[in-house]
Amino acid sequence: MKIVKTCGLGKSAVAMPQKYNGFLGLSLTSPYCKKNSILPFIHFGLKHFKKFVLLPVDIPYQYNYRVFENLSNQEALNKAKTLGDHLAYELLNIITKADLQDKIQILRYENLMQDKRAVTILNYFEKLILESDEFCKDIRLHLSAQVPHIERRLEAQKNEWAGYDFKRKILYRFLVNEIAMFIFIQEFMGYPIRLSAYPESNVMIKIYQGKYLSLKELGLKGDIGHIQIKTQD
């Protein structure tokens, strides 16, 4: 694996392996869960972190299904949960075959959201979607930069959907749910370093620059980091 970029405590985590704990979030559509292509990421995490956990990001996908598949709230949630269960099973199968099941824990999004601190963080940013045009603009820039196919799908429906702006904000809840959970894991669960194949979100960076809030308002310390890695060329 090749380190592309580090930010925050990520640089320290690389310089001092085994000092920090870290985690890897995996989306339902992640190409790295195909076959064993996730294993290099896992081995990197085990090498660099004292404790390393995996997080299937499933529940936030309900908003994609509500917007693009026109599912009801419950139907969309059920689909996200079912696909999340399947992803967690695949991950467990991969790490078991690699004899790593005693070294890695798989966290479940739904369980973590039982914590009041996670709910407080999520509620803050979901409210911000409705109140801050600047926040929504930054989310839109994130989508354009990191998941342009979603932004293209939204734009393609601009003249077709009634309530287009409302549906766009429903979709924004996907990113907000993901970011809220990452913040909770990093700030309150003792896994301050996030490992990813993608650059750190511009929204996350601006959150920690204090653009949308005072960090103390949510009890955040800011002692977190990110490491972007990719497979060797």
N, C-alpha and C positions, 0 to 999 in steps of 0.2 A: 504494500500500500504506500501511496505517496501523499504527504501532507501538502495541501494546497495553500491553506491559510489558517491562522489562528487569531482569536481575539479574546480580550479579557484574560481570565485565568487559563485559557487554552494554551497560551505560550508557556506558562509555568508547568502545566501538566505534561507537556512534551519534554521540557527540560528536566523535570523531576518525576519520572515514571513511578507509579504506585503510591504517590502521595495523595492523589485525589480519587474520588469516585466519579464514574461517568455513566452515561446512558445513550442508547441509540433508539430514536423514534422511527417506526416503519409504517408507511402509509399502506392502505389496502391495495394500491396500484404500484407499489414499489417493485421495480425490476430486479432488485437485489434479493428478493425472496424466491426467485426462480431457481429451482434445483439447489445447488450448494453455493451460489455466488454470494451469499450473505456471509459465508464462513471467513473470508479475509477481513471483513469488518469486525466480526466477533473476535478473531485472534488479535487484531489490533487493539481492541478494547481491553481484552484480558492482559495484554502486554503492558499497556500504559496506565490502567486504572487499578486501584486497590480493590474496588468492587465495581462490577459492570452489569447493567440490567438492560433488557429490551422492552420497548413499549410499542405494541401494535396500536396505531392511531386509527381507531375505527368509528367511534361515536360521532366525531365531527362530520363524517361523510354523510350523515343523515341530511345535511343541508344541501349537499350536491344532489341527492336523490329527490328531495322536495322540489328543487328548482328545475333540474333538467329532465326528470322522469315524471314529474307531476304527481308524486306519491303523497299520501296523507302523512301527517306528522308521525303517527304510529307505524304506518307501513315503512316509512323511510328509516325510522329508528330500528325497527325489526330487521330490516335488510342490513343495516350497518353492523348490528350486533352479530347477525349470522355470519357475515363475511369476516368480522373480527375474530369470531370463534375459530373459523377455518384457518385464518392466518396464524393465530396463536398455536393451533394444533400443528401446523406445518413447521413453525419455528421450534416447537418442542421436539418434533420428530428429527429435525436437522441437528439440534444440539445433543440429543440423545444418541444418535448414530455416531456423532463425533466424540462421545463420552465426555461431554461438557455440562451435563445436566446438574452437577453438583456445584458448578462454578458460576452459573448464570441464572438469574431470576427473570421471569417474564411478568411484567406488571400489566394490569388490566385497567384501562381508562375508566370504565364504569365504577370499579372499586375505589379508585383514587378520588373520584368526584363525590364520594361520601364525606370527605373531609371539608369542614366548614371554611377553612382557609382557601381551598381550591375554588369553592363556590363564590366566595367573596371576590377573588381575583377575576373570575369569569364574569360575574355580574357587573363589575366595574367596566370592563371593556365592551361588553355587549351594550351597555347603556351609552358608552362613548360612540358606538356606531350610529346611534340615533341622534346624538347631540353635536358631534364634531365633523364638519365637512372636511377638515384638514386630516383627521384620522382616516376617514373613508378614502380620501385622495391617496394617502400613503399605502393603504391596503391595495388600492387599484394599481399603483406602481409596482407593488410586490407581485401581484398576479401577472402583470405584463412582463416582469423580469424573470420570474421563476417558474410560473405555470402558464405560459402564454396561450396554450390550447384552451384553457378555461376562459380566459379573457376573450378569445376569439369567439367561443361559443356564446358568451354573453352578448357580445356586440352583434352577432348574427341574429339574435332574437330581439334586438332593440325595437324594431318596427312591428314585431309580431305579438309581443306580450302586452297585455293590459297590466298596468301596475309594474312596469319594467323596473323602475327605481326601487320599489319595495322588494322585488325578487332579488335584485342585486344585493341589497342589504341582508337578505336572508342568507345568501351565499357567503357574504362576508363573515357570518357567524362561524363558518368552517375554520377560517384562519384564526379567528379570535379564540375559539375553543382549543385549538391546537397550541397556540401561544400561551394561553392561560395555564394549560396543563404542564407545558415545558417549564414555565416560571415556577409553578408549584413544586415540581420535582427538583429543580435546581436550588430553589431558595429554602424549601422546608423539608425535603426528604433526604437531603445529604448527598445528592448527586449533582454537583455544581457544573460539571462539564458535559456539554452536549456534543456528541459525535454525529457527523452528517456528511452526506455526499454532495450537499449543496451549500452555497454561501449562507451566512447568517442573514436572517430576514431584516430588511431595512426597517420594518416596523418594530422588531425586537430591539434593534440598535437605538432607535429613537425613544422607545420606552425607557431605556436605561440612560439616555441622555436627559431624561426628565421633561421630554417634550409634551407629554400628555398628562403627567401627574408628578407629584412629589413621591419619591420612592417610599418615604416613611409612611405615606398615606395608606399603603397596603402592607406595611411591615417588611419591605424589601431592603436588603443590604447591598445588593449589586455585586457580591463576590461570586460571580459566575463566569463561565467562559464557553467558547465554541471552537471545535476543531473540524475543519473541512478536509476530507480525504478523498482520494480516488484510487482506482486500481492503476498499477504501473502501465505506462504506454508500451 
